Structures are given as structure tokens and as C-alpha cells.
Amino acid sequence: MPTPPTPTSWRIALPHTAAAVPVARALVRSALAEIDSPATDSDTAELLTAELVANAVEHTTGDTPIELVVELFETGCQVEVHDPDPAPPAELTVPWDTVEAAPDPWQEHGRGLLLIRTLSASCGHRPTGSGKAVWFTLPAVPAQRPPSEA
């Protein structure tokens, strides 16, 4: 029986500053550009990656770098952000009916976890030896056929 292909992965330490957000987006965009088919929705992957990195920077303290891990599979991708705080992210994996309230539409913040929960195929968090990893997965998107000529 043939062995399944191993995932392609990237791992990079990022500064614990807001400057990490565009770097993470660029890495995800570059990683997804390396695979042609099946493709993952790179716009959604970039958006959700930006949310994870921004949350890690905003909601954790210290100078310890955060780490971005991108894994590409034939079935899609998984993105993880590792940070030094072991506390789980609020409202990422709690049941929808226990979420306190919808984000205030007039506020600049408060939609990141909602976006991750809504747009990803799955998401979650897990403890690590130095804090936690927060992750999401996106499925591969089948290639679109060009419109047939009439």
C-alpha cells in the first residue's frame, strides 16, 4: 500500500509586535502559492492568519517571539500560531449558544475569533510546552472549470 504524501510545512519565529502580522500574511500567501492544485482560498487563509497573529500579539505579554506554523496537505492547510500564554483564547471553541454576545458593530476589535470560527473548516487550541498553539484549518478548493464557449 502506498504511503500518503507528507505535508509541506513552514515554521518561522515572528517578533512579538504588530509588525508580525504582515510578515505572517506574506508567508501564508507564499506557502499557498507553492501548491497549484488543489488550492486553498489564500485570501481567507491570510485573513485568518492575520487574526491569529494579531490576537497573539495583543493578548499576550513579554518579548518572547510568537511562532507561525503553516502545513499544506492535499486536502487543504492548517495554520498555527504559538504564543507564550497558556490561557485558552476566549470563545474560540465554546458552543455557540454559550457565547455572551455578538461583537459590537461600532467597535474596531472583537471580531477575530468570530471570523476564525465562521470561515475555517475547524479551529481550536492546545497547550504547548511554552504556552499554547491556536490553529485553524481550511479545505482545498477544487479547481474551477473555465466557462464553456457557446
N, C-alpha and C positions, 0 to 999 in steps of 0.2 A: 504494500500500500504506500503510495507516495506521501511524503511528509508535506504538510501545509507550508506555504512560504512564511518566512519570519517577517514581522513588521519592520518597517524602516522607522528609525526614531532619531530625534534630535533632543539634546539636553543642554541648556545654557543657564548660567547664573546671570541674574539681572540685578542692577542696583535697586536698593530699597527706596526708590524715588519715583516720582511721576514720569521721569524720563524713560522708565522701563516699558511703559505702555506702547509707544510707537515702535520700539525695538521688538517687542513681543508680536505685535501685529505683522511687522515685516517678516519675522521669522516664520510665522504660520503661513503667510502668503507665499514665501519662497518654498517652504516644505510642500505645500499643496500643489505648487506649480511643477514640482518634480514628477508628479504622477499624472498621467494623461487620462487613463480610464481604468476603473470608474473614478469619477471626480467627486470630491466633496465640495459642497457650497462654500467657497472660500470667503465670501462676504460675511456669511453667518459665522464661520469659524473665527474670522478676525474680530468681529463684534463681541462674541462671547469670550474670546481670549482677552480682549481689552478690558472687559468687565471683571474677569477673574484677577488679572494683574492689578487693576486699579483698586479692587477690594483688598487685595493682599497688602498693597502699599498703604492704603488709607486706614485699615482696621488693625494693623499690627505695628508694633513699635520696635525700635532698635535699628542698628546698622547692618544686621545680618542680611546678606543678599537673599532674594527670593529666587526660585528656580522654575524654569519653564520646561516642560517635557511634552513633546509632540510625537505621537505614534501614528503612523499611517498603516492601515490594513486594507486588504482587498474590499472589505465591507464598509470602510469609512475611516474615521480618525478618532483619536482620543487626545484631549489636551488636559494637562495637569499643571497646576501652579502650587508649588511647595512654599510654605511660609513658616516662620518660627513660632507662631502662636498655636497651641494645641486646641484652643476653643473652637468648636464647630461653627460654621457660618450660620447665622440666624435664618430660619425659614427656607433653607435650601432643600431639605429633604423631609420636612414635616408635612403631614397630609394637608391638602388644600383647604379643607374645612376648618383647620385649626389656625390658619394664617390670620393674624389680627385684623389687618385692614389693607385695602388696596393702596398703592403708593399715591401720594398727593400729586395731582397733575400739575400743580403750580410750583413744585419743588424741583430743583436740579438733580437731586440724588434720590435713591430709593427704588430704582427700577432694575438694577443689575441682576439680582437674584431672580426676579420675576422673568426677565429676558432669558436667563440661562435655563430656568425650569421650563419655559414655554417653547423655546426654539431648539433645544437639544433633544436628542433621542433618549438620553438618560444623563443623569448628573448625580454627584454625591461628594462625599469627603471621607477621608480615612486618616487615622493617626500615622505619623511617621516618627522615626527616632529623634527628630529635631523639631517637631511641631505637627503640621498637618499637610495633606495634599487635598486640594479641591479640584474636581475634574468634571468634564462633560464629554459626551460622545456625539458624533454626527454621522449619519449613514452616508454611504456613497450615493450619488445621484446618477441614475442611468443617463447615458449619452442621449441627447435629443437628435431625432432624425430631422434632416432638413425638409422643409415643406416640399411636397411633390409638385412638379411642374405640371400645369394644366394644359 
